[in-house]
Structure formats: C-alpha cells, structure tokens
Amino acid sequence: MDEYKAIKIGLVGDANTGKSSLVSLISKEELPKIYTPTIGVDLRVLYVDDKKLKISFWDLSGQTVFKDLVDNFVKSMNVICFCFSCDDMSSYNYIKNLYNEYSENKIIENKLCILLLTKSDKLTDLNYKILGIDFSREQHIPFFITSALQKTGCIDFLNYLIKFYSPVIPQENNQEKIKNFQCILS
C-alpha cells in the first residue's frame, strides 16, 4: 500500500455545536437523528487516494468534564477547528476564550487553526457571521460557514484542507499561507 501523509484534525467547541454532525457528513455517514453528547473523543478517518492523504477527524467533546482530556488531544493535532453554533452566543464566547487560552499556552503554535460557524441552516442573526468574520481576520485564520443538515460549506472546508496539505504544495510554505489567508466564505 502506498504511503499516505497523515493529518490529524481536532474539532473543538462547546457541547451541542454540531461538531459530530459535521464529522458524520464529511465521513459520509448518516446524520444523527437526535443529539447524543460525544463522550471524550470520536474518531473518523477519510482517505483521499489521489492526494495520498489520510485525514483523521477527532470529534472532541465539548463537555467541561472532558476539558483536560481534550486539551491533551489538541496538542497532538495538525489542525484545530474552533466550532461555534449560530444558535448559541455562548458557544462563540466559549471558542474565543478557548482560542485565547490555547494561544497563551502556545498549544496552537505551528498549527493550522480554522474557525467554523456551524448550523448555518438556523442562521437568523447576521451578527454571528460578522463575529466570525471579525474574529478570523483578527487571528488571521480561515473561516467557513457550514451546515451539516443542508450540506453547505462542508465541501469547501474539506477541499481547503486537502489543498492545504496536498503533497504537491511545499510544506515549508504553510506558515506563510496561514498568515496571508483571506477569509473564505461559503
């Protein structure tokens, strides 16, 4: 079997922000019918054969009881996706505080960080979109607006990851690409 470049992606955010649904959609599984909290960690693997990539999606629990466990997993990730839901302002405050904490503790140093607004099918207040745009610009990180239910933004997010980590692109340029990234809106 050919060698694959392994990419570990951790999805972090408050409980009930749609991380599990997003991972289910990307891994081509059926979306959960009812909300079931993730206990600790849930792992899904996606192979992109033509690019020789093995992408592991680590759906990390948003429950505070698992915070120490999640923080330890995050340290080993290549990519950290900060997920907040457009139907819960506290989820935005949660990821903003988490991002600042990880930044202060140098946990996100040399990692690709991505901001994901989830559940855009419930987007009724454009302030969530504006908050995401402003935060992504302040931190110089990519921003995607997604809905697992409507299957929007998820493919753009996945294609960005594939393009970013494609073996054709010299990896030493990744930090420069992170700094120069313009917000991606879908």
Backbone as a printed PyTorch tensor [residue, N CA C, xyz], in Angstrom:
tensor([[[  0.8370,  -1.1840,   0.0000],
         [  0.0000,   0.0000,   0.0000],
         [  0.8810,   1.2460,   0.0000]],

        [[  0.5250,   2.2370,  -0.8130],
         [  1.2740,   3.4780,  -0.8640],
         [  1.2050,   4.1860,   0.4790]],

        [[  2.2600,   5.0030,   0.7330],
         [  2.2570,   5.7610,   1.9660],
         [  1.3690,   6.9840,   1.8480]],

        [[  0.6400,   7.2400,   2.9040],
         [ -0.2410,   8.3890,   2.9670],
         [  0.3180,   9.3860,   3.9730]],

        [[  0.1620,  10.6690,   3.6850],
         [  0.5060,  11.7040,   4.6580],
         [ -0.6530,  11.7800,   5.6420]],

        [[ -0.3630,  11.6090,   6.9190],
         [ -1.4030,  11.6070,   7.9510],
         [ -1.6220,  13.0210,   8.4920]],

        [[ -2.8670,  13.4530,   8.4950],
         [ -3.2590,  14.7560,   9.0200],
         [ -4.2750,  14.5270,  10.1320]],

        [[ -3.9990,  15.0840,  11.3050],
         [ -4.9140,  14.9630,  12.4370],
         [ -5.6270,  16.2930,  12.6510]],

        [[ -6.9650,  16.2360,  12.5900],
         [ -7.7860,  17.4310,  12.7080],
         [ -8.6740,  17.2980,  13.9360]],

        [[ -8.5480,  18.2310,  14.8560],
         [ -9.3760,  18.2350,  16.0540],
         [-10.4550,  19.2950,  15.9590]],

        [[-11.6930,  18.8920,  16.1980],
         [-12.8130,  19.8310,  16.2360],
         [-13.1420,  20.1110,  17.6920]],

        [[-12.9770,  21.3700,  18.0950],
         [-13.2430,  21.7620,  19.4770],
         [-14.3510,  22.8110,  19.4980]],

        [[-15.0300,  22.8750,  20.6000],
         [-16.1090,  23.8430,  20.7870],
         [-17.0080,  23.3760,  21.8980]],

        [[-17.9240,  24.2320,  22.2570],
         [-18.8720,  23.9270,  23.3190],
         [-19.7290,  22.7140,  22.9430]],

        [[-20.3600,  22.1080,  23.9200],
         [-21.2630,  20.9880,  23.6590],
         [-22.4240,  21.4570,  22.7830]],

        [[-22.9100,  20.5690,  21.9390],
         [-24.0890,  20.8030,  21.1020],
         [-23.8920,  21.9070,  20.0620]],

        [[-22.6770,  21.9610,  19.4810],
         [-22.4210,  22.9550,  18.4340],
         [-22.3920,  22.3380,  17.0420]],

        [[-22.6500,  21.0430,  16.9150],
         [-22.7230,  20.4310,  15.5890],
         [-21.4400,  19.7920,  15.1010]],

        [[-20.4670,  19.6130,  15.9770],
         [-19.1900,  19.0030,  15.5770],
         [-19.4000,  17.5720,  15.0920]],

        [[-20.1680,  16.7930,  15.8190],
         [-20.4030,  15.3900,  15.4440],
         [-21.1480,  15.2870,  14.1160]],

        [[-22.1210,  16.1560,  13.9100],
         [-22.8640,  16.1340,  12.6410],
         [-21.9560,  16.4800,  11.4740]],

        [[-21.0940,  17.4530,  11.6620],
         [-20.1530,  17.8460,  10.6170],
         [-19.2240,  16.6900,  10.2610]],

        [[-18.6820,  16.0270,  11.2730],
         [-17.7880,  14.8860,  11.0380],
         [-18.5480,  13.7440,  10.3750]],

        [[-19.7740,  13.5040,  10.7930],
         [-20.5880,  12.4490,  10.1700],
         [-20.7910,  12.7380,   8.6890]],

        [[-21.1130,  13.9650,   8.3580],
         [-21.3370,  14.3250,   6.9580],
         [-20.0600,  14.1530,   6.1360]],

        [[-18.9450,  14.6350,   6.6480],
         [-17.6790,  14.5440,   5.9240],
         [-17.2680,  13.0900,   5.7200]],

        [[-17.5330,  12.2470,   6.7100],
         [-17.1660,  10.8290,   6.5910],
         [-18.2680,  10.0110,   5.9250]],

        [[-19.2260,  10.7070,   5.3230],
         [-20.2990,  10.0930,   4.5270],
         [-21.1630,   9.1260,   5.3260]],

        [[-21.3680,   9.4660,   6.5650],
         [-22.2580,   8.6840,   7.4080],
         [-23.5840,   9.4120,   7.5340]],

        [[-24.5740,   8.7050,   8.0110],
         [-25.8800,   9.3090,   8.2080],
         [-25.8070,  10.2830,   9.3800]],

        [[-26.4790,  11.4120,   9.2200],
         [-26.5010,  12.3880,  10.3010],
         [-27.2990,  11.8440,  11.4790]],

        [[-26.8340,  12.1300,  12.7000],
         [-27.5750,  11.6740,  13.8730],
         [-28.9700,  12.2850,  13.9020]],

        [[-29.9620,  11.4820,  14.2550],
         [-31.3510,  11.9600,  14.3210],
         [-31.6170,  12.7390,  15.6100]],

        [[-30.9340,  12.3330,  16.6750],
         [-31.0940,  13.0170,  17.9600],
         [-29.7070,  13.3840,  18.4940]],

        [[-29.6760,  14.3950,  19.3220],
         [-28.4200,  14.8390,  19.9130],
         [-27.9480,  13.8450,  20.9650]],

        [[-26.7450,  13.3530,  20.7670],
         [-26.0910,  12.4920,  21.7440],
         [-24.7260,  13.0980,  22.0260]],

        [[-24.4560,  13.5080,  23.2460],
         [-23.1590,  14.1330,  23.5330],
         [-22.0010,  13.1820,  23.2460]],

        [[-20.9270,  13.7380,  22.7120],
         [-19.7140,  12.9510,  22.4960],
         [-19.0680,  12.7130,  23.8500]],

        [[-18.7450,  11.4680,  24.1180],
         [-18.0960,  11.1130,  25.3760],
         [-16.6000,  11.0300,  25.1070]],

        [[-15.8770,  12.0630,  25.5130],
         [-14.4300,  12.0950,  25.3010],
         [-14.0830,  12.4540,  23.8670]],

        [[-13.8870,  11.4140,  23.0340],
         [-13.4090,  11.6070,  21.6660],
         [-14.0880,  10.6110,  20.7400]],

        [[-14.4090,  11.0580,  19.5420],
         [-14.9010,  10.1740,  18.4940],
         [-13.9960,  10.3990,  17.2930]],

        [[-13.5420,   9.3360,  16.6630],
         [-12.5680,   9.4270,  15.5800],
         [-13.1470,   8.8730,  14.2890]],

        [[-12.9680,   9.6140,  13.1880],
         [-13.3420,   9.1640,  11.8380],
         [-12.1470,   9.4050,  10.9320]],

        [[-11.9020,   8.5000,   9.9970],
         [-10.7600,   8.6210,   9.0890],
         [-11.2580,   8.6750,   7.6570]],

        [[-10.6860,   9.5840,   6.8920],
         [-11.0240,   9.7700,   5.4890],
         [ -9.7340,   9.6480,   4.6840]],

        [[ -9.7450,   8.7970,   3.6520],
         [ -8.5900,   8.6590,   2.7620],
         [ -8.8670,   9.4200,   1.4750]],

        [[ -7.9190,  10.2460,   1.0660],
         [ -8.0080,  10.9570,  -0.2050],
         [ -6.9240,  10.3390,  -1.0860]],

        [[ -7.3210,   9.2970,  -1.8300],
         [ -6.3580,   8.4790,  -2.5550],
         [ -5.5330,   9.2470,  -3.5700]],

        [[ -6.1720,  10.1140,  -4.3560],
         [ -5.4180,  10.7940,  -5.4070],
         [ -4.3970,  11.7780,  -4.8560]],

        [[ -4.5590,  12.2150,  -3.6130],
         [ -3.5990,  13.1260,  -2.9740],
         [ -2.7420,  12.4100,  -1.9300]],

        [[ -3.0080,  11.1250,  -1.7190],
         [ -2.2690,  10.3230,  -0.7370],
         [ -2.3350,  10.9300,   0.6630]],

        [[ -3.5420,  11.3320,   1.0500],
         [ -3.7600,  11.9100,   2.3640],
         [ -4.6470,  10.9980,   3.2050]],

        [[ -4.2960,  10.8620,   4.4540],
         [ -5.1250,  10.1730,   5.4430],
         [ -5.5250,  11.2390,   6.4600]],

        [[ -6.7830,  11.6470,   6.4010],
         [ -7.2580,  12.7220,   7.2700],
         [ -8.0740,  12.1210,   8.4100]],

        [[ -7.5940,  12.3170,   9.6270],
         [ -8.2930,  11.8280,  10.8210],
         [ -9.0320,  12.9930,  11.4640]],

        [[-10.3380,  12.8590,  11.5780],
         [-11.1640,  13.8720,  12.2290],
         [-11.4180,  13.4340,  13.6630]],

        [[-10.9460,  14.2110,  14.6120],
         [-11.1130,  13.9380,  16.0230],
         [-12.2090,  14.8520,  16.5560]],

        [[-13.3730,  14.2750,  16.7510],
         [-14.5320,  14.9900,  17.2820],
         [-14.3590,  15.0130,  18.8010]],

        [[-13.9240,  16.1570,  19.3240],
         [-13.5760,  16.2620,  20.7370],
         [-14.7480,  16.8280,  21.5380]],

        [[-15.0550,  16.1740,  22.6160],
         [-16.2120,  16.5320,  23.4380],
         [-16.1380,  17.9810,  23.8990]],

        [[-17.2920,  18.6310,  23.8990],
         [-17.3810,  19.9920,  24.4020],
         [-17.7940,  20.0590,  25.8590]],

        [[-18.0050,  18.9000,  26.4640],
         [-18.4110,  18.8700,  27.8670],
         [-17.2250,  19.2320,  28.7620]],

        [[-17.4630,  20.0790,  29.7340],
         [-16.3770,  20.5630,  30.5900],
         [-15.6980,  19.4430,  31.3730]],

        [[-16.4080,  18.3680,  31.6430],
         [-15.8160,  17.2540,  32.3880],
         [-14.6500,  16.6210,  31.6110]],

        [[-14.6300,  16.7940,  30.2760],
         [-13.5650,  16.2060,  29.4490],
         [-12.5190,  17.2290,  29.0120]],

        [[-12.5460,  18.4500,  29.5700],
         [-11.6650,  19.5120,  29.0800],
         [-10.1860,  19.1350,  29.1530]],

        [[ -9.7210,  18.5620,  30.2500],
         [ -8.3030,  18.1880,  30.3610],
         [ -7.9230,  17.1450,  29.3170]],

        [[ -8.7980,  16.1760,  29.1000],
         [ -8.5730,  15.1490,  28.0870],
         [ -8.4940,  15.7820,  26.6960]],

        [[ -9.4450,  16.6500,  26.3940],
         [ -9.4890,  17.3240,  25.0910],
         [ -8.2340,  18.1640,  24.8920]],

        [[ -7.8400,  18.9190,  25.9050],
         [ -6.6360,  19.7590,  25.7970],
         [ -5.4050,  18.9170,  25.4710]],

        [[ -5.3060,  17.7260,  26.0470],
         [ -4.1710,  16.8500,  25.7520],
         [ -4.2140,  16.3350,  24.3160]],

        [[ -5.3920,  16.0000,  23.8220],
         [ -5.5210,  15.5460,  22.4350],
         [ -5.1550,  16.6710,  21.4670]],

        [[ -5.5890,  17.8850,  21.7700],
         [ -5.3640,  19.0260,  20.8850],
         [ -3.8640,  19.2370,  20.6350]],

        [[ -3.0610,  18.9780,  21.6270],
         [ -1.6100,  19.1790,  21.4840],
         [ -1.0150,  18.3440,  20.3590]],

        [[ -1.6360,  17.2150,  20.0300],
         [ -1.0850,  16.3280,  19.0010],
         [ -1.7070,  16.5560,  17.6100]],

        [[ -2.5850,  17.5410,  17.4840],
         [ -3.2770,  17.7840,  16.2180],
         [ -2.4360,  18.6370,  15.2690]],

        [[ -2.6410,  18.4430,  13.9680],
         [ -2.0560,  19.3270,  12.9560],
         [ -2.9630,  20.5340,  12.7300]],

        [[ -4.2740,  20.3050,  12.8440],
         [ -5.2790,  21.3290,  12.5770],
         [ -6.2560,  21.3640,  13.7490]],

        [[ -6.5970,  22.5740,  14.1660],
         [ -7.6020,  22.7330,  15.2160],
         [ -8.7330,  23.5680,  14.6380]],

        [[ -9.9360,  22.9970,  14.6300],
         [-11.1230,  23.6880,  14.1470],
         [-11.9270,  24.1600,  15.3560]],

        [[-12.0700,  25.4550,  15.4710],
         [-12.8290,  26.0550,  16.5570],
         [-14.2620,  26.2400,  16.0570]],

        [[-15.1900,  25.4720,  16.6220],
         [-16.5740,  25.4330,  16.1360],
         [-17.5080,  26.1860,  17.0750]],

        [[-18.3150,  27.0700,  16.4720],
         [-19.3710,  27.7160,  17.2440],
         [-20.6580,  27.6860,  16.4430]],

        [[-21.7530,  27.6620,  17.1590],
         [-23.0660,  27.4840,  16.5500],
         [-23.7830,  28.8220,  16.4070]],

        [[-24.4930,  28.9800,  15.2930],
         [-25.1960,  30.2450,  15.0640],
         [-26.5080,  30.3290,  15.8310]],

        [[-26.7770,  29.3590,  16.6870],
         [-27.9860,  29.4580,  17.5000],
         [-27.6620,  29.5430,  18.9920]],

        [[-26.3820,  29.8650,  19.3090],
         [-25.9920,  29.9270,  20.7180],
         [-24.7820,  30.8450,  20.8890]],

        [[-25.0130,  32.0710,  21.3370],
         [-23.9410,  33.0520,  21.5050],
         [-22.8850,  32.5760,  22.4880]],

        [[-23.2750,  31.8060,  23.4950],
         [-22.2860,  31.3320,  24.4670],
         [-21.2520,  30.4190,  23.8000]],

        [[-21.6180,  29.7530,  22.6920],
         [-20.6520,  28.8920,  22.0050],
         [-19.5640,  29.7250,  21.3310]],

        [[-19.9220,  30.9470,  20.8870],
         [-18.9170,  31.8580,  20.3240],
         [-17.9670,  32.3170,  21.4260]],

        [[-18.5130,  32.7220,  22.5600],
         [-17.6780,  33.1540,  23.6850],
         [-16.7670,  32.0220,  24.1440]],

        [[-17.2850,  30.8030,  24.1250],
         [-16.5030,  29.6240,  24.5260],
         [-15.2800,  29.4530,  23.6250]],

        [[-15.4720,  29.4690,  22.2940],
         [-14.3170,  29.2280,  21.4110],
         [-13.3540,  30.4160,  21.4070]],

        [[-13.8810,  31.6030,  21.6010],
         [-12.9960,  32.7770,  21.6720],
         [-12.0850,  32.6610,  22.8990]],

        [[-12.6680,  32.2960,  24.0340],
         [-11.8660,  32.1000,  25.2530],
         [-10.9060,  30.9180,  25.0880]],

        [[-11.3800,  29.8470,  24.4600],
         [-10.5390,  28.6680,  24.2490],
         [ -9.3750,  29.0010,  23.3290]],

        [[ -9.6370,  29.7300,  22.2590],
         [ -8.5710,  30.1360,  21.3420],
         [ -7.5140,  30.9610,  22.0890]],

        [[ -7.9660,  31.9220,  22.8850],
         [ -7.0350,  32.7570,  23.6550],
         [ -6.2290,  31.9280,  24.6430]],

        [[ -6.8860,  30.9820,  25.2970],
         [ -6.1900,  30.1000,  26.2520],
         [ -5.1290,  29.2620,  25.5360]],

        [[ -5.5010,  28.6550,  24.4170],
         [ -4.5550,  27.8380,  23.6480],
         [ -3.4150,  28.6920,  23.1010]],

        [[ -3.7160,  29.9160,  22.7260],
         [ -2.6950,  30.8210,  22.2090],
         [ -1.7000,  31.1960,  23.3130]],

        [[ -2.2280,  31.5760,  24.4760],
         [ -1.3710,  31.9450,  25.6160],
         [ -0.4850,  30.7780,  26.0450]],

        [[ -1.0170,  29.5600,  26.0030],
         [ -0.2660,  28.3770,  26.4150],
         [  0.5330,  27.7460,  25.2770]],

        [[  0.5610,  28.4310,  24.1270],
         [  1.3260,  28.0120,  22.9460],
         [  0.8970,  26.6400,  22.4070]],

        [[ -0.3460,  26.2570,  22.6730],
         [ -0.8710,  24.9820,  22.1920],
         [ -1.1320,  25.0350,  20.6910]],

        [[ -1.4900,  26.2100,  20.1860],
         [ -1.8100,  26.3140,  18.7560],
         [ -0.6250,  26.7840,  17.9150]],

        [[  0.5160,  26.9520,  18.5520],
         [  1.7040,  27.3850,  17.8150],
         [  2.0520,  26.3540,  16.7360]],

        [[  2.3040,  26.8120,  15.5330],
         [  2.6600,  25.9620,  14.3860],
         [  1.5550,  24.9870,  13.9910]],

        [[  0.3210,  25.3430,  14.2830],
         [ -0.8250,  24.5260,  13.8740],
         [ -1.7220,  25.3850,  12.9980]],

        [[ -2.3800,  24.7460,  12.0620],
         [ -3.3840,  25.4410,  11.2800],
         [ -4.6480,  25.5100,  12.1200]],

        [[ -5.1530,  26.7070,  12.3540],
         [ -6.4030,  26.8970,  13.0810],
         [ -7.4540,  27.3770,  12.0940]],

        [[ -8.6580,  26.8590,  12.2510],
         [ -9.7750,  27.1980,  11.3760],
         [-10.9820,  27.5100,  12.2500]],

        [[-11.7380,  28.5100,  11.8470],
         [-12.9670,  28.8730,  12.5480],
         [-14.1490,  28.3620,  11.7370]],

        [[-15.0390,  27.6180,  12.3880],
         [-16.2280,  27.0750,  11.7230],
         [-17.4860,  27.5750,  12.4140]],

        [[-18.3280,  28.2620,  11.6610],
         [-19.6730,  28.5980,  12.1280],
         [-20.5650,  27.4460,  11.6890]],

        [[-21.1630,  26.7660,  12.6380],
         [-21.9690,  25.5820,  12.3380],
         [-23.4560,  25.9240,  12.4040]],

        [[-24.2440,  24.9920,  11.9180],
         [-25.7090,  25.0930,  11.9450],
         [-26.2060,  26.3460,  11.2100]],

        [[-25.5730,  26.6700,  10.0790],
         [-25.9770,  27.8890,   9.3650],
         [-27.4120,  27.8040,   8.8490]],

        [[-27.9760,  26.6000,   8.8350],
         [-29.3930,  26.4620,   8.4690],
         [-30.2930,  27.1710,   9.4750]],

        [[-29.7580,  27.4560,  10.6620],
         [-30.5210,  28.1520,  11.7060],
         [-30.1140,  29.6240,  11.8130]],

        [[-29.3210,  30.0950,  10.8510],
         [-28.8040,  31.4590,  10.9090],
         [-29.9300,  32.4740,  10.6910]],

        [[-30.2900,  33.1580,  11.7590],
         [-31.3030,  34.2120,  11.6670],
         [-30.7150,  35.5550,  12.0730]],

        [[-29.5970,  35.5210,  12.7680],
         [-28.9570,  36.7450,  13.2470],
         [-27.5980,  36.8740,  12.5610]],

        [[-27.4610,  37.8450,  11.6800],
         [-26.2170,  38.0190,  10.9270],
         [-25.0360,  38.4200,  11.8050]],

        [[-25.2910,  38.7780,  13.0680],
         [-24.2010,  39.1160,  13.9710],
         [-23.2330,  37.9480,  14.1490]],

        [[-23.7530,  36.7150,  14.0910],
         [-22.8770,  35.5480,  14.2240],
         [-21.8680,  35.5140,  13.0740]],

        [[-22.3520,  35.7810,  11.8720],
         [-21.4810,  35.7990,  10.6930],
         [-20.4350,  36.9210,  10.8260]],

        [[-20.8840,  38.0930,  11.2560],
         [-19.9790,  39.2360,  11.4270],
         [-18.9420,  38.9430,  12.5040]],

        [[-19.3740,  38.3390,  13.6180],
         [-18.4310,  37.9620,  14.6790],
         [-17.3730,  37.0000,  14.1470]],

        [[-17.8110,  36.0210,  13.3560],
         [-16.8720,  35.0610,  12.7790],
         [-15.8850,  35.7190,  11.8390]],

        [[-16.3810,  36.5910,  10.9730],
         [-15.5010,  37.2990,  10.0400],
         [-14.4830,  38.1380,  10.8080]],

        [[-14.9590,  38.8930,  11.7890],
         [-14.0540,  39.7490,  12.5660],
         [-13.0060,  38.9310,  13.3170]],

        [[-13.4500,  37.8510,  13.9580],
         [-12.5120,  37.0160,  14.7190],
         [-11.4730,  36.3740,  13.7980]],

        [[-11.9240,  35.8680,  12.6520],
         [-10.9760,  35.2130,  11.7330],
         [ -9.9650,  36.2170,  11.1820]],

        [[-10.3970,  37.4270,  10.9410],
         [ -9.4680,  38.4570,  10.4630],
         [ -8.4810,  38.8620,  11.5520]],

        [[ -8.9710,  39.0080,  12.7850],
         [ -8.0900,  39.3650,  13.9070],
         [ -7.0060,  38.3160,  14.1140]],

        [[ -7.3870,  37.0510,  13.9970],
         [ -6.4590,  35.9550,  14.2750],
         [ -5.7580,  35.4320,  13.0150]],

        [[ -6.1410,  35.9440,  11.8560],
         [ -5.5600,  35.5060,  10.5650],
         [ -5.7720,  34.0130,  10.3530]],

        [[ -7.0110,  33.5790,  10.5740],
         [ -7.3420,  32.1660,  10.3820],
         [ -8.4990,  32.0360,   9.3950]],

        [[ -8.5600,  30.9220,   8.6670],
         [ -9.6710,  30.7010,   7.7370],
         [-11.0010,  30.5830,   8.4800]],

        [[-12.0700,  30.9720,   7.8000],
         [-13.4060,  30.9350,   8.3710],
         [-14.3580,  30.3110,   7.3580]],

        [[-15.1130,  29.3180,   7.8130],
         [-16.0990,  28.6580,   6.9650],
         [-17.4500,  28.6720,   7.6600]],

        [[-18.4800,  28.8900,   6.8870],
         [-19.8490,  28.8380,   7.3900],
         [-20.4330,  27.5190,   6.8930]],

        [[-20.8620,  26.6740,   7.8320],
         [-21.2700,  25.3170,   7.4670],
         [-22.6520,  24.9620,   7.9990]],

        [[-23.2510,  24.0010,   7.3240],
         [-24.4730,  23.3760,   7.8070],
         [-24.4170,  21.9060,   7.4020]],

        [[-24.2970,  21.0330,   8.3670],
         [-24.3090,  19.6010,   8.0580],
         [-25.6870,  19.1950,   7.5510]],

        [[-26.7180,  19.7890,   8.0890],
         [-28.0810,  19.4550,   7.6900],
         [-28.3420,  19.8160,   6.2220]],

        [[-27.9200,  21.0110,   5.8170],
         [-28.1160,  21.4350,   4.4290],
         [-26.9280,  21.0920,   3.5310]],

        [[-25.8850,  20.5240,   4.1370],
         [-24.6800,  20.1250,   3.4080],
         [-24.0350,  21.3050,   2.6880]],

        [[-23.9610,  22.4360,   3.3750],
         [-23.3340,  23.6120,   2.7920],
         [-22.0580,  23.9740,   3.5460]],

        [[-21.0710,  24.4180,   2.7960],
         [-19.8070,  24.8440,   3.3770],
         [-18.8750,  23.7130,   3.7490]],

        [[-19.3910,  22.5090,   3.9350],
         [-18.5830,  21.3710,   4.3840],
         [-17.5800,  20.9330,   3.3140]],

        [[-18.0140,  20.9130,   2.0580],
         [-17.1220,  20.5090,   0.9680],
         [-16.0340,  21.5570,   0.7690]],

        [[-16.3980,  22.8440,   0.8790],
         [-15.3880,  23.9100,   0.7780],
         [-14.3440,  23.7560,   1.8650]],

        [[-14.7920,  23.4720,   3.0850],
         [-13.8890,  23.2520,   4.2150],
         [-12.9600,  22.0690,   3.9380]],

        [[-13.5230,  20.9570,   3.4890],
         [-12.7370,  19.7620,   3.2060],
         [-11.7600,  20.0110,   2.0490]],

        [[-12.2150,  20.6650,   0.9980],
         [-11.3320,  20.9650,  -0.1350],
         [-10.1800,  21.8750,   0.2710]],

        [[-10.4560,  22.8190,   1.1650],
         [ -9.3840,  23.6840,   1.6630],
         [ -8.3170,  22.8520,   2.3730]],

        [[ -8.7490,  21.9290,   3.2340],
         [ -7.7920,  21.0730,   3.9490],
         [ -6.9680,  20.2340,   2.9780]],

        [[ -7.6320,  19.6590,   1.9920],
         [ -6.9380,  18.8180,   1.0160],
         [ -5.9200,  19.6430,   0.2370]],

        [[ -6.3240,  20.8210,  -0.1920],
         [ -5.4130,  21.6780,  -0.9460],
         [ -4.2500,  22.1380,  -0.0720]],

        [[ -4.5530,  22.5000,   1.1670],
         [ -3.5220,  22.9770,   2.0880],
         [ -2.4610,  21.9090,   2.3410]],

        [[ -2.9000,  20.6590,   2.4770],
         [ -1.9750,  19.5830,   2.8160],
         [ -1.5880,  18.7110,   1.6300]],

        [[ -1.9520,  19.1010,   0.4450],
         [ -1.5890,  18.3320,  -0.7380],
         [ -0.0680,  18.2240,  -0.8200]],

        [[  0.4490,  17.0060,  -1.0410],
         [  1.9040,  16.8160,  -1.1120],
         [  2.5600,  17.6280,  -2.2300]],

        [[  1.7720,  18.1000,  -3.1730],
         [  2.3140,  18.8910,  -4.2710],
         [  2.7830,  20.2520,  -3.7740]],

        [[  2.1540,  20.7600,  -2.7230],
         [  2.4870,  22.0720,  -2.1740],
         [  3.6320,  21.9130,  -1.1760]],

        [[  4.7320,  22.6640,  -1.3470],
         [  5.8370,  22.5640,  -0.3830],
         [  5.3750,  22.9190,   1.0230]],

        [[  5.6250,  22.0340,   1.9800],
         [  5.1180,  22.2240,   3.3340],
         [  5.7560,  23.3980,   4.0600]],

        [[  6.9670,  23.8090,   3.6700],
         [  7.5930,  24.9250,   4.3660],
         [  6.8440,  26.2390,   4.1370]],

        [[  5.9730,  26.2870,   3.1540],
         [  5.1980,  27.4910,   2.8880],
         [  3.9140,  27.5610,   3.7000]],

        [[  3.6030,  26.5430,   4.4850],
         [  2.3250,  26.5110,   5.1890],
         [  2.1520,  27.6830,   6.1580]],

        [[  3.1760,  28.0450,   6.9180],
         [  3.0360,  29.1520,   7.8640],
         [  2.7560,  30.4500,   7.1360]],

        [[  3.4150,  30.6600,   6.0040],
         [  3.1630,  31.8570,   5.2130],
         [  1.7300,  31.8590,   4.6770]],

        [[  1.2420,  30.6740,   4.2670],
         [ -0.1300,  30.5850,   3.7670],
         [ -1.1280,  30.9090,   4.8790]],

        [[ -0.8370,  30.4780,   6.0950],
         [ -1.7270,  30.7630,   7.2160],
         [ -1.7940,  32.2790,   7.4410]],

        [[ -0.6440,  32.9490,   7.4500],
         [ -0.6040,  34.3830,   7.7220],
         [ -1.3110,  35.1950,   6.6430]],

        [[ -1.1780,  34.7670,   5.3970],
         [ -1.7210,  35.5430,   4.2910],
         [ -3.1350,  35.1580,   3.9100]],

        [[ -3.7310,  34.2580,   4.6510],
         [ -5.0360,  33.7370,   4.2590],
         [ -6.1180,  34.8100,   4.3630]],

        [[ -6.9290,  34.9200,   3.3550],
         [ -8.1150,  35.7790,   3.3690],
         [ -9.2940,  34.9210,   3.8050]],

        [[-10.2740,  35.5000,   4.4370],
         [-11.4430,  34.7610,   4.8980],
         [-12.1270,  34.0600,   3.7320]],

        [[-12.4760,  32.8050,   3.9340],
         [-13.2450,  32.0760,   2.9410],
         [-14.6780,  32.0200,   3.4360]],

        [[-15.5700,  32.5000,   2.6460],
         [-16.9900,  32.4540,   2.9990],
         [-17.7080,  31.5880,   2.0040]],

        [[-18.5750,  30.7440,   2.4960],
         [-19.3460,  29.9100,   1.5800],
         [-20.8130,  30.2110,   1.7240]]])
